[in-house]
Amino acid sequence: MNSTEFRKAFHVNENVGEYVTTNKNIIYNYVSQIESSAWIYDIFPKYGYKMMHVMGDSDGILSLPGAWKWLKDRKFKVKTEWTPWLNRNQQLVGYVKEF
């Protein structure tokens, strides 16, 4: 991500320093485990916490179809159907569905 080609392609300002990972131990010592964090989604709301799950159309760990299946299996109630997500300039940047 620090290559000249990458920085140019992503319009990274020249004044921005190099990208540095904060903890290489996380990257090099990552261990995949069977259990997931699904249990926390039942606990957080009981204590008034709000959560936001952000995911694009391509993810090496969690696929979009897998995420939709997970949401369906959790039987969350839909609070708001799909609505446009606009940035400060009122440009469409995506869509949001709130559960």
C-alpha positions as CSV (number, residue, x, y, z in Angstrom):
1,M,0.0,0.0,0.0
2,N,3.0,2.3,0.2
3,S,4.0,1.8,-3.5
4,T,4.0,4.9,-5.7
5,E,1.5,3.1,-8.0
6,F,-0.9,2.3,-5.3
7,R,-0.8,5.7,-3.7
8,K,-1.3,7.4,-7.1
9,A,-4.2,5.0,-8.0
10,F,-6.0,5.8,-4.7
11,H,-5.2,9.5,-4.9
12,V,-3.2,9.5,-1.6
13,N,-1.9,13.0,-1.0
14,E,2.0,13.2,-1.1
15,N,1.9,14.7,2.4
16,V,0.4,11.6,3.9
17,G,3.0,9.4,5.5
18,E,3.5,5.7,4.8
19,Y,0.9,3.2,5.9
20,V,2.1,1.2,9.0
21,T,0.2,-1.6,10.7
22,T,-0.4,-1.0,14.3
23,N,0.4,-4.5,15.5
24,K,2.2,-7.0,13.3
25,N,1.5,-9.7,15.9
26,I,-2.1,-9.7,14.9
27,I,-1.2,-10.2,11.3
28,Y,1.4,-12.9,11.8
29,N,-0.1,-14.8,14.7
30,Y,-3.8,-14.8,13.6
31,V,-5.5,-18.1,14.5
32,S,-8.9,-19.0,13.1
33,Q,-11.3,-20.6,15.6
34,I,-14.6,-22.4,15.4
35,E,-16.5,-20.1,17.7
36,S,-17.8,-16.8,16.5
37,S,-18.9,-13.5,18.0
38,A,-22.5,-14.0,17.2
39,W,-23.4,-14.3,20.9
40,I,-22.5,-10.7,21.5
41,Y,-25.3,-9.5,19.2
42,D,-27.8,-10.7,21.8
43,I,-26.0,-9.2,24.8
44,F,-25.1,-5.7,23.6
45,P,-28.7,-4.4,23.0
46,K,-29.7,-5.5,26.6
47,Y,-27.1,-2.9,27.8
48,G,-28.1,-0.1,25.4
49,Y,-25.2,-0.6,23.0
50,K,-25.8,0.1,19.3
51,M,-23.8,-1.7,16.7
52,M,-22.8,-1.1,13.1
53,H,-21.7,-3.9,10.8
54,V,-20.0,-2.7,7.7
55,M,-19.3,-5.0,4.8
56,G,-18.7,-4.6,1.1
57,D,-19.4,-6.9,-1.7
58,S,-16.1,-8.7,-1.4
59,D,-14.5,-9.9,1.8
60,G,-11.9,-12.6,2.3
61,I,-13.2,-13.7,5.7
62,L,-17.0,-13.2,5.5
63,S,-18.8,-13.5,2.2
64,L,-21.9,-11.4,1.4
65,P,-24.1,-14.5,1.0
66,G,-22.8,-15.8,4.3
67,A,-23.6,-12.5,6.1
68,W,-27.1,-12.4,4.7
69,K,-27.7,-16.0,5.8
70,W,-26.4,-15.1,9.3
71,L,-28.7,-12.0,9.5
72,K,-31.7,-14.1,8.3
73,D,-30.9,-16.8,10.9
74,R,-30.7,-14.3,13.7
75,K,-34.3,-13.2,12.9
76,F,-33.6,-9.5,13.5
77,K,-36.6,-7.3,13.0
78,V,-36.2,-4.8,10.1
79,K,-36.4,-1.3,11.4
80,T,-35.9,0.4,8.1
81,E,-36.0,-1.1,4.6
82,W,-33.3,-0.3,2.0
83,T,-32.7,3.4,1.8
84,P,-30.1,5.4,-0.1
85,W,-27.0,6.3,1.9
86,L,-25.8,9.8,0.8
87,N,-22.6,11.5,1.7
88,R,-22.3,15.2,2.8
89,N,-22.5,16.2,-0.9
90,Q,-25.7,14.2,-1.3
91,Q,-23.9,11.7,-3.6
92,L,-25.1,8.1,-3.4
93,V,-22.5,6.0,-1.7
94,G,-24.5,2.9,-0.9
95,Y,-27.7,1.6,0.6
96,V,-28.6,0.9,4.2
97,K,-31.0,-1.6,5.7
98,E,-31.5,-1.2,9.5
99,F,-32.3,-4.0,11.8
